[in-house]
Amino acid sequence: MLSYETVLTTCTYCGCGCGFLLEVLDGEVVGTLPQKDHPVNEGGLCIKGWNAHEFIHDQSRLKKPLMKKDGFLKEVSWDEALDEVASRLKRIKDEHGPDSIGGLTSAKCTNEENYFFQKWMRAVVGTNNVDHCARL
């Protein structure tokens, strides 16, 4: 027998915070429904909200680090990818100063992750050049 449930959540595509229900069929997210009594969206959803569930299973979603080698993207370990990013950021900061670096974070991150990112950019990188995709 199939199991069906809805899970109340908040849309992460912008800063509005619309409420919706994820439809879950046998443990897999399969759809989105607006939350009728939510104070922000009052039962409506934009096109992004209606399709918010699709990114979960999107085949083009990156799940492992990739680096360009010999003109092609190759899968690498997290350690190798992070070492390369750290090395390049240090070189750019040393050559051009901390304000030559900017950071863009995502609405799909938690408040805590976004807080950590902006704190890291300011305290470690030394720049206030931080933005968020919800403003775009």
ABEGO torsion letter per residue (X at the ends): XBBBBBBBBBBAABAAGBBBBBBBBGGBBABBBBBAABAAAGGBBBAAAAAAAAAAABAABBABBBBBBGGBBBBBBAAAAAAAAAAAAAAAAAAAEAAABBBBBBAABBAAAAAAAAAAAAAAAGBABBBBAAAX
